[in-house]
Amino acid sequence: SPQIDSMAVKRRGDVRKAKLYYLRDLSGKAARIKEKLA
């Protein structure tokens, strides 16, 4: 049914968003660590 399909698409979008936030957090932590070392 179309409802299940839209749910799957939504979940895929959430995963992509989560990955984006995760990568941003990762790069932010890396930058902070670099500042400490510098």
mmCIF file of the N, C-alpha and C atoms, coordinates in Angstrom:
data_MODEL
# 
_entry.id   MODEL 
# 
loop_
_atom_site.group_PDB 
_atom_site.id 
_atom_site.type_symbol 
_atom_site.label_atom_id 
_atom_site.label_alt_id 
_atom_site.label_comp_id 
_atom_site.label_asym_id 
_atom_site.label_entity_id 
_atom_site.label_seq_id 
_atom_site.pdbx_PDB_ins_code 
_atom_site.Cartn_x 
_atom_site.Cartn_y 
_atom_site.Cartn_z 
_atom_site.occupancy 
_atom_site.B_iso_or_equiv 
_atom_site.pdbx_formal_charge 
_atom_site.auth_seq_id 
_atom_site.auth_comp_id 
_atom_site.auth_asym_id 
_atom_site.auth_atom_id 
_atom_site.pdbx_PDB_model_num 
ATOM 1   N N  . SER A 1 1  ? 0.838  -1.210 0.000  1.00 0.00 ? 1  SER A N  1 
ATOM 2   C CA . SER A 1 1  ? 0.000  0.000  0.000  1.00 0.00 ? 1  SER A CA 1 
ATOM 3   C C  . SER A 1 1  ? 0.869  1.254  0.000  1.00 0.00 ? 1  SER A C  1 
ATOM 4   N N  . PRO A 1 2  ? 0.357  2.362  -0.512 1.00 0.00 ? 2  PRO A N  1 
ATOM 5   C CA . PRO A 1 2  ? 1.145  3.620  -0.610 1.00 0.00 ? 2  PRO A CA 1 
ATOM 6   C C  . PRO A 1 2  ? 1.612  4.129  0.746  1.00 0.00 ? 2  PRO A C  1 
ATOM 7   N N  . GLN A 1 3  ? 0.820  3.871  1.794  1.00 0.00 ? 3  GLN A N  1 
ATOM 8   C CA . GLN A 1 3  ? 1.156  4.364  3.131  1.00 0.00 ? 3  GLN A CA 1 
ATOM 9   C C  . GLN A 1 3  ? 2.483  3.774  3.608  1.00 0.00 ? 3  GLN A C  1 
ATOM 10  N N  . ILE A 1 4  ? 2.645  2.461  3.414  1.00 0.00 ? 4  ILE A N  1 
ATOM 11  C CA . ILE A 1 4  ? 3.881  1.796  3.841  1.00 0.00 ? 4  ILE A CA 1 
ATOM 12  C C  . ILE A 1 4  ? 5.063  2.355  3.059  1.00 0.00 ? 4  ILE A C  1 
ATOM 13  N N  . ASP A 1 5  ? 4.858  2.605  1.772  1.00 0.00 ? 5  ASP A N  1 
ATOM 14  C CA . ASP A 1 5  ? 5.930  3.116  0.915  1.00 0.00 ? 5  ASP A CA 1 
ATOM 15  C C  . ASP A 1 5  ? 6.400  4.487  1.407  1.00 0.00 ? 5  ASP A C  1 
ATOM 16  N N  . SER A 1 6  ? 5.453  5.364  1.732  1.00 0.00 ? 6  SER A N  1 
ATOM 17  C CA . SER A 1 6  ? 5.820  6.707  2.196  1.00 0.00 ? 6  SER A CA 1 
ATOM 18  C C  . SER A 1 6  ? 6.541  6.618  3.536  1.00 0.00 ? 6  SER A C  1 
ATOM 19  N N  . MET A 1 7  ? 6.177  5.633  4.355  1.00 0.00 ? 7  MET A N  1 
ATOM 20  C CA . MET A 1 7  ? 6.844  5.442  5.636  1.00 0.00 ? 7  MET A CA 1 
ATOM 21  C C  . MET A 1 7  ? 8.302  5.039  5.423  1.00 0.00 ? 7  MET A C  1 
ATOM 22  N N  . ALA A 1 8  ? 8.522  4.165  4.440  1.00 0.00 ? 8  ALA A N  1 
ATOM 23  C CA . ALA A 1 8  ? 9.880  3.703  4.144  1.00 0.00 ? 8  ALA A CA 1 
ATOM 24  C C  . ALA A 1 8  ? 10.731 4.870  3.664  1.00 0.00 ? 8  ALA A C  1 
ATOM 25  N N  . VAL A 1 9  ? 10.167 5.717  2.824  1.00 0.00 ? 9  VAL A N  1 
ATOM 26  C CA . VAL A 1 9  ? 10.894 6.877  2.301  1.00 0.00 ? 9  VAL A CA 1 
ATOM 27  C C  . VAL A 1 9  ? 11.238 7.826  3.440  1.00 0.00 ? 9  VAL A C  1 
ATOM 28  N N  . LYS A 1 10 ? 10.280 8.016  4.353  1.00 0.00 ? 10 LYS A N  1 
ATOM 29  C CA . LYS A 1 10 ? 10.494 8.910  5.488  1.00 0.00 ? 10 LYS A CA 1 
ATOM 30  C C  . LYS A 1 10 ? 11.634 8.386  6.355  1.00 0.00 ? 10 LYS A C  1 
ATOM 31  N N  . ARG A 1 11 ? 11.624 7.067  6.585  1.00 0.00 ? 11 ARG A N  1 
ATOM 32  C CA . ARG A 1 11 ? 12.659 6.472  7.424  1.00 0.00 ? 11 ARG A CA 1 
ATOM 33  C C  . ARG A 1 11 ? 14.026 6.658  6.772  1.00 0.00 ? 11 ARG A C  1 
ATOM 34  N N  . ARG A 1 12 ? 14.081 6.502  5.446  1.00 0.00 ? 12 ARG A N  1 
ATOM 35  C CA . ARG A 1 12 ? 15.344 6.669  4.727  1.00 0.00 ? 12 ARG A CA 1 
ATOM 36  C C  . ARG A 1 12 ? 15.836 8.109  4.888  1.00 0.00 ? 12 ARG A C  1 
ATOM 37  N N  . GLY A 1 13 ? 14.921 9.063  4.857  1.00 0.00 ? 13 GLY A N  1 
ATOM 38  C CA . GLY A 1 13 ? 15.288 10.462 5.037  1.00 0.00 ? 13 GLY A CA 1 
ATOM 39  C C  . GLY A 1 13 ? 15.829 10.701 6.441  1.00 0.00 ? 13 GLY A C  1 
ATOM 40  N N  . ASP A 1 14 ? 15.211 10.044 7.431  1.00 0.00 ? 14 ASP A N  1 
ATOM 41  C CA . ASP A 1 14 ? 15.669 10.186 8.819  1.00 0.00 ? 14 ASP A CA 1 
ATOM 42  C C  . ASP A 1 14 ? 17.081 9.646  8.972  1.00 0.00 ? 14 ASP A C  1 
ATOM 43  N N  . VAL A 1 15 ? 17.352 8.520  8.315  1.00 0.00 ? 15 VAL A N  1 
ATOM 44  C CA . VAL A 1 15 ? 18.684 7.917  8.397  1.00 0.00 ? 15 VAL A CA 1 
ATOM 45  C C  . VAL A 1 15 ? 19.708 8.862  7.802  1.00 0.00 ? 15 VAL A C  1 
ATOM 46  N N  . ARG A 1 16 ? 19.359 9.458  6.651  1.00 0.00 ? 16 ARG A N  1 
ATOM 47  C CA . ARG A 1 16 ? 20.280 10.377 5.991  1.00 0.00 ? 16 ARG A CA 1 
ATOM 48  C C  . ARG A 1 16 ? 20.549 11.577 6.895  1.00 0.00 ? 16 ARG A C  1 
ATOM 49  N N  . LYS A 1 17 ? 19.498 12.082 7.541  1.00 0.00 ? 17 LYS A N  1 
ATOM 50  C CA . LYS A 1 17 ? 19.635 13.238 8.436  1.00 0.00 ? 17 LYS A CA 1 
ATOM 51  C C  . LYS A 1 17 ? 20.506 12.873 9.629  1.00 0.00 ? 17 LYS A C  1 
ATOM 52  N N  . ALA A 1 18 ? 20.286 11.674 10.172 1.00 0.00 ? 18 ALA A N  1 
ATOM 53  C CA . ALA A 1 18 ? 21.062 11.211 11.325 1.00 0.00 ? 18 ALA A CA 1 
ATOM 54  C C  . ALA A 1 18 ? 22.534 11.119 10.959 1.00 0.00 ? 18 ALA A C  1 
ATOM 55  N N  . LYS A 1 19 ? 22.804 10.614 9.744  1.00 0.00 ? 19 LYS A N  1 
ATOM 56  C CA . LYS A 1 19 ? 24.190 10.475 9.295  1.00 0.00 ? 19 LYS A CA 1 
ATOM 57  C C  . LYS A 1 19 ? 24.821 11.851 9.157  1.00 0.00 ? 19 LYS A C  1 
ATOM 58  N N  . LEU A 1 20 ? 24.040 12.807 8.656  1.00 0.00 ? 20 LEU A N  1 
ATOM 59  C CA . LEU A 1 20 ? 24.545 14.166 8.468  1.00 0.00 ? 20 LEU A CA 1 
ATOM 60  C C  . LEU A 1 20 ? 24.926 14.768 9.823  1.00 0.00 ? 20 LEU A C  1 
ATOM 61  N N  . TYR A 1 21 ? 24.028 14.627 10.806 1.00 0.00 ? 21 TYR A N  1 
ATOM 62  C CA . TYR A 1 21 ? 24.309 15.164 12.141 1.00 0.00 ? 21 TYR A CA 1 
ATOM 63  C C  . TYR A 1 21 ? 25.510 14.468 12.758 1.00 0.00 ? 21 TYR A C  1 
ATOM 64  N N  . TYR A 1 22 ? 25.595 13.132 12.530 1.00 0.00 ? 22 TYR A N  1 
ATOM 65  C CA . TYR A 1 22 ? 26.705 12.356 13.080 1.00 0.00 ? 22 TYR A CA 1 
ATOM 66  C C  . TYR A 1 22 ? 28.023 12.834 12.502 1.00 0.00 ? 22 TYR A C  1 
ATOM 67  N N  . LEU A 1 23 ? 28.056 13.041 11.183 1.00 0.00 ? 23 LEU A N  1 
ATOM 68  C CA . LEU A 1 23 ? 29.290 13.482 10.526 1.00 0.00 ? 23 LEU A CA 1 
ATOM 69  C C  . LEU A 1 23 ? 29.669 14.883 10.992 1.00 0.00 ? 23 LEU A C  1 
ATOM 70  N N  . ARG A 1 24 ? 28.659 15.747 11.140 1.00 0.00 ? 24 ARG A N  1 
ATOM 71  C CA . ARG A 1 24 ? 28.927 17.118 11.581 1.00 0.00 ? 24 ARG A CA 1 
ATOM 72  C C  . ARG A 1 24 ? 29.484 17.101 13.003 1.00 0.00 ? 24 ARG A C  1 
ATOM 73  N N  . ASP A 1 25 ? 28.899 16.263 13.856 1.00 0.00 ? 25 ASP A N  1 
ATOM 74  C CA . ASP A 1 25 ? 29.362 16.141 15.239 1.00 0.00 ? 25 ASP A CA 1 
ATOM 75  C C  . ASP A 1 25 ? 30.790 15.609 15.264 1.00 0.00 ? 25 ASP A C  1 
ATOM 76  N N  . LEU A 1 26 ? 31.062 14.639 14.397 1.00 0.00 ? 26 LEU A N  1 
ATOM 77  C CA . LEU A 1 26 ? 32.388 14.032 14.317 1.00 0.00 ? 26 LEU A CA 1 
ATOM 78  C C  . LEU A 1 26 ? 33.425 15.086 13.923 1.00 0.00 ? 26 LEU A C  1 
ATOM 79  N N  . SER A 1 27 ? 33.110 15.866 12.891 1.00 0.00 ? 27 SER A N  1 
ATOM 80  C CA . SER A 1 27 ? 34.056 16.885 12.428 1.00 0.00 ? 27 SER A CA 1 
ATOM 81  C C  . SER A 1 27 ? 34.215 17.968 13.484 1.00 0.00 ? 27 SER A C  1 
ATOM 82  N N  . GLY A 1 28 ? 33.148 18.275 14.202 1.00 0.00 ? 28 GLY A N  1 
ATOM 83  C CA . GLY A 1 28 ? 33.216 19.274 15.264 1.00 0.00 ? 28 GLY A CA 1 
ATOM 84  C C  . GLY A 1 28 ? 34.128 18.805 16.387 1.00 0.00 ? 28 GLY A C  1 
ATOM 85  N N  . LYS A 1 29 ? 34.012 17.522 16.747 1.00 0.00 ? 29 LYS A N  1 
ATOM 86  C CA . LYS A 1 29 ? 34.871 16.959 17.795 1.00 0.00 ? 29 LYS A CA 1 
ATOM 87  C C  . LYS A 1 29 ? 36.321 16.957 17.348 1.00 0.00 ? 29 LYS A C  1 
ATOM 88  N N  . ALA A 1 30 ? 36.556 16.597 16.095 1.00 0.00 ? 30 ALA A N  1 
ATOM 89  C CA . ALA A 1 30 ? 37.914 16.548 15.553 1.00 0.00 ? 30 ALA A CA 1 
ATOM 90  C C  . ALA A 1 30 ? 38.534 17.942 15.610 1.00 0.00 ? 30 ALA A C  1 
ATOM 91  N N  . ALA A 1 31 ? 37.744 18.969 15.266 1.00 0.00 ? 31 ALA A N  1 
ATOM 92  C CA . ALA A 1 31 ? 38.242 20.340 15.276 1.00 0.00 ? 31 ALA A CA 1 
ATOM 93  C C  . ALA A 1 31 ? 38.597 20.751 16.703 1.00 0.00 ? 31 ALA A C  1 
ATOM 94  N N  . ARG A 1 32 ? 37.758 20.341 17.663 1.00 0.00 ? 32 ARG A N  1 
ATOM 95  C CA . ARG A 1 32 ? 38.002 20.685 19.057 1.00 0.00 ? 32 ARG A CA 1 
ATOM 96  C C  . ARG A 1 32 ? 39.279 20.016 19.561 1.00 0.00 ? 32 ARG A C  1 
ATOM 97  N N  . ILE A 1 33 ? 39.469 18.763 19.172 1.00 0.00 ? 33 ILE A N  1 
ATOM 98  C CA . ILE A 1 33 ? 40.677 18.029 19.590 1.00 0.00 ? 33 ILE A CA 1 
ATOM 99  C C  . ILE A 1 33 ? 41.915 18.705 19.012 1.00 0.00 ? 33 ILE A C  1 
ATOM 100 N N  . LYS A 1 34 ? 41.813 19.129 17.754 1.00 0.00 ? 34 LYS A N  1 
ATOM 101 C CA . LYS A 1 34 ? 42.941 19.810 17.105 1.00 0.00 ? 34 LYS A CA 1 
ATOM 102 C C  . LYS A 1 34 ? 43.279 21.094 17.861 1.00 0.00 ? 34 LYS A C  1 
ATOM 103 N N  . GLU A 1 35 ? 42.254 21.821 18.284 1.00 0.00 ? 35 GLU A N  1 
ATOM 104 C CA . GLU A 1 35 ? 42.481 23.066 19.026 1.00 0.00 ? 35 GLU A CA 1 
ATOM 105 C C  . GLU A 1 35 ? 43.229 22.777 20.327 1.00 0.00 ? 35 GLU A C  1 
ATOM 106 N N  . LYS A 1 36 ? 42.843 21.695 20.994 1.00 0.00 ? 36 LYS A N  1 
ATOM 107 C CA . LYS A 1 36 ? 43.500 21.323 22.251 1.00 0.00 ? 36 LYS A CA 1 
ATOM 108 C C  . LYS A 1 36 ? 44.970 21.004 22.010 1.00 0.00 ? 36 LYS A C  1 
ATOM 109 N N  . LEU A 1 37 ? 45.249 20.289 20.917 1.00 0.00 ? 37 LEU A N  1 
ATOM 110 C CA . LEU A 1 37 ? 46.620 19.883 20.612 1.00 0.00 ? 37 LEU A CA 1 
ATOM 111 C C  . LEU A 1 37 ? 47.466 21.090 20.211 1.00 0.00 ? 37 LEU A C  1 
ATOM 112 N N  . ALA A 1 38 ? 46.836 22.038 19.505 1.00 0.00 ? 38 ALA A N  1 
ATOM 113 C CA . ALA A 1 38 ? 47.586 23.189 18.995 1.00 0.00 ? 38 ALA A CA 1 
ATOM 114 C C  . ALA A 1 38 ? 48.088 24.077 20.125 1.00 0.00 ? 38 ALA A C  1 
# 
